[in-house]
Amino acid sequence: MSILDTKFYSLAEAKAKFSRVVEEAKNEDIIVTKNGIPAAVVVEYGKYLSMVKFLEEILDIYLLDIGNIPEYLEMKEKFFKYKKEKQEV
């Protein structure tokens, strides 16, 4: 999928058609713009979980590859703290 295939909605349009936006996100990524600037992306939940898992695995591989266990643990703690803070918002 390329950015050319991505569907765009203004924030006002996405609010007015939210059920439709969520339904369309099952088949394609949706970018929501605010004042013409991309502000959010709506993706299918399974795809979101796959992306997060991939990023976690890549982070683990990268941090282990540098061979610095204290730095690995520090970065992993920061990543999960950030993830937890975002979930609480």
C-alpha positions in Angstrom: 0.0 0.0 0.0 1.3 3.5 -0.8 0.3 6.9 0.4 -1.4 7.4 -2.9 -3.9 4.6 -2.0 -4.6 6.0 1.4 -7.9 7.7 2.0 -8.0 11.1 3.6 -10.8 12.7 5.7 -10.9 16.1 7.3 -11.5 16.1 11.0 -15.0 17.4 10.5 -15.9 14.9 7.9 -14.4 12.0 10.0 -16.5 13.1 13.0 -19.6 13.2 10.9 -19.0 9.8 9.3 -17.1 8.1 12.1 -18.8 4.7 11.7 -18.0 4.7 8.0 -14.4 5.7 8.7 -14.0 2.8 11.2 -15.6 0.4 8.7 -13.4 1.6 5.8 -10.3 1.2 8.1 -10.8 -2.6 8.0 -9.7 -2.5 4.4 -7.4 0.5 4.1 -5.6 3.0 6.3 -7.4 6.3 6.9 -5.6 9.6 7.5 -7.5 12.3 9.3 -6.4 15.9 8.7 -6.8 18.9 10.9 -6.5 22.2 9.0 -5.2 20.3 6.1 -2.4 18.7 8.0 -2.3 15.0 8.8 -3.2 14.6 12.5 -4.2 10.9 13.0 -4.3 7.6 11.3 -7.1 5.1 11.7 -6.0 1.5 11.1 -7.6 -1.9 11.6 -6.9 -3.1 15.2 -5.2 -6.3 14.1 -2.8 -4.4 11.9 -2.1 -2.0 14.8 -1.3 -4.9 17.1 1.0 -6.4 14.4 2.8 -3.1 14.0 3.3 -2.7 17.8 4.6 -6.3 18.1 7.0 -5.7 15.2 8.4 -2.5 16.7 8.9 -4.2 20.1 10.8 -7.1 18.4 12.9 -4.7 16.4 13.7 -2.7 19.5 14.7 -5.9 21.3 17.0 -7.0 18.4 18.6 -3.5 18.1 19.2 -3.2 21.8 20.6 -6.7 22.2 22.7 -6.2 19.1 24.6 -3.2 20.6 25.6 -5.5 23.5 25.0 -3.0 26.2 22.7 -4.8 28.7 22.2 -1.7 31.0 21.3 0.4 28.0 19.0 -2.3 26.7 17.1 -2.4 30.0 16.9 1.4 30.2 15.6 1.7 26.7 13.1 -1.1 27.2 11.8 0.6 30.4 11.4 3.9 28.6 9.5 2.2 25.7 7.1 0.5 28.0 6.6 3.5 30.2 5.8 5.6 27.1 3.4 2.9 25.9 1.7 2.8 29.3 1.3 6.6 29.5 -0.3 6.6 26.0 -2.8 3.9 27.0 -3.8 5.9 30.1 -4.6 9.0 28.1 
